[in-house]
Amino acid sequence: MKLQIFICFLFVVYSLHAQNVEWISTTNDSPWQKEKTTNIKRVKHSASIPVDIEISNEKVQYIEGIGGCFNEMGWDAMMSLSPQQRDQVMNNLFSQEQSNYSYCRIPIGASDYGLGFYSLNDVAEDFNMINFNIHRDRYILIPYIKAAQKIHPELKIFASPWSPPAWMKTNNHYASNMYKNGTDYNGLPEEKITETPTTAFRMERGYLRAYALYFTKFIQAYEKEGITINALHVQNEPCSNQIFPSCNWRAEDLSYFIGEFLGPKFETEKIHTDIYFGTINTGNIAYFKAALDNKHVAKYIQGIGLQWDGKRAIATLHQEYPQLKIMQTESECGNGSNNWEAAEYTWGLINHYMKNGANLYAYWNMILDDTGSSMWGWVQNSLISINKTTGKVRYNPEYYIMKHLSHYVSPGSYYLKSSEGNDHLAFVNPDGKIIVVVVNKENTNKTVNISVQNQEFSIELKAKSFNTIKF
């Protein structure tokens, strides 16, 4: 009888070591730890052992990639390191053995984490773009991107402007709003504020035609540098007038630019870069419909880019426009805390976007100095912080929550439908492996029972932990 009970026990609960299961956990004190798979037990479902997380075989959206943004201030911080340290940081972001970032963002001209105001043509009224150039980028952004490409040659890039050249704007300035303490901060006088929901771009055909040429030359110039721009998002946060480089657009005007100028120019010049209606920072569905319900405009649009308040629109957009890809283009940036709570918040964003149809998730600043401060005075989070004086490199909790996805979820994977709840996500990789990311936000250890491919497993998660299990 004892032998029979023992054999039954082995049948019901046994080690998964021989099945090549992997389990990585992260806590605030012990990041990226390989856990013993002997602690993952197969259990036989019964009334006393309920299933907490059920993973189906139903594929939902295709995953194009996971990544972050290249910014000037990130490369500036990297320049304080030795070449060996720089190589290690880039390897930890882009190698297959580490974070394996596969699809990243770059600004076109100045961003709020650039080193100052600039565009790729600051010569006023140069409608033929005779003075267009990427000279500045060759010293800052392009070496940053090239360092990543050296490690990950298949890296994809999407790009967006924060502002057009100032001479194309109604206020002739890169910023659109005043700093709260006066004009010294960005030099913008009160009378030059461009209020929303107006359009700050000069809506004259000559300027619109020149801007389409500007984008065309940007893509062609980067191609000559060996950098393919896979997708273009036409304006960063067009629904905000910011103290840093920005340009607010009415939806109708942005749509008009795409349909009458940008799309036709790309066709004429045989530019194969995808045009995205992004990066949109409003949850107002009407803003999107101005472009997506206009057949003349929509025929040029391959996807939607969302960030910040755009998260409120993703579920409806995915349902009403299933043919369009959806990128989450900029993870919310925090306040420089770089703590565990920030990582849990970012997990909530990732969970929301993936469960509602996103094909890509992009973090904002991959690297900053340890002040986290921009030229415009906003202190923000980053995946990696560098002390420019001591050369100390710190990997923040958000680095690890992003790695829990990016290391395991390959481009070409699919998001899998699973049970309700915001504590997990599931994917199937091109090789058929199932990836389950599970978060325990509780202050105590927690046992969860997971059903995968008609098998059920019991796993004890550490308190306050991120976990990835590959079945």
HELIX and SHEET records of a PDB file:
HELIX    1   1 LYS A    2  VAL A   12  1                                  11    
HELIX    2   2 HIS A   17  GLN A   19  5                                   3    
HELIX    3   3 THR A   37  ASN A   39  5                                   3    
HELIX    4   4 GLU A   72  MET A   78  1                                   7    
HELIX    5   5 PRO A   83  PHE A   94  1                                  12    
HELIX    6   6 HIS A  135  TYR A  139  1                                   5    
HELIX    7   7 LEU A  141  ILE A  151  1                                  11    
HELIX    8   8 ALA A  166  MET A  168  5                                   3    
HELIX    9   9 GLU A  190  LYS A  192  5                                   3    
HELIX   10  10 ARG A  205  LYS A  224  1                                  20    
HELIX   11  11 ALA A  251  PHE A  257  1                                   7    
HELIX   12  12 ILE A  258  LEU A  262  3                                   5    
HELIX   13  13 GLY A  263  GLU A  269  1                                   7    
HELIX   14  14 ILE A  285  LEU A  292  1                                   8    
HELIX   15  15 LYS A  295  ALA A  298  1                                   4    
HELIX   16  16 TRP A  308  ARG A  312  5                                   5    
HELIX   17  17 ILE A  314  GLU A  320  1                                   7    
HELIX   18  18 TRP A  340  LYS A  355  1                                  16    
HELIX   19  19 PRO A  397  SER A  406  1                                  10    
SHEET    1   A10 GLN A  33  LYS A  34  0                                        
SHEET    2   A10 GLU A  22  THR A  26 -1                                        
SHEET    3   A10 SER A 465  LYS A 470 -1                                        
SHEET    4   A10 ILE A 434  ASN A 440 -1                                        
SHEET    5   A10 HIS A 424  VAL A 428 -1                                        
SHEET    6   A10 TYR A 414  SER A 418 -1                                        
SHEET    7   A10 ILE A  53  TYR A  62 -1                                        
SHEET    8   A10 LYS A 446  VAL A 452  1                                        
SHEET    9   A10 GLN A 455  LEU A 461 -1                                        
SHEET   10   A10 LYS A  41  VAL A  43 -1                                        
SHEET    1   B 8 GLY A  65  CYS A  69  0                                        
SHEET    2   B 8 LEU A 360  ASN A 365  1                                        
SHEET    3   B 8 LYS A 325  GLU A 330  1                                        
SHEET    4   B 8 ILE A 301  GLN A 307  1                                        
SHEET    5   B 8 ASP A 274  ILE A 280  1                                        
SHEET    6   B 8 ALA A 231  HIS A 233  1                                        
SHEET    7   B 8 LYS A 156  PRO A 161  1                                        
SHEET    8   B 8 TYR A 103  ILE A 108  1                                        
SHEET    1   C 3 ILE A 367  ASP A 369  0                                        
SHEET    2   C 3 ILE A 384  ILE A 386  1                                        
SHEET    3   C 3 VAL A 393  TYR A 395 -1                                        
END                                                                             
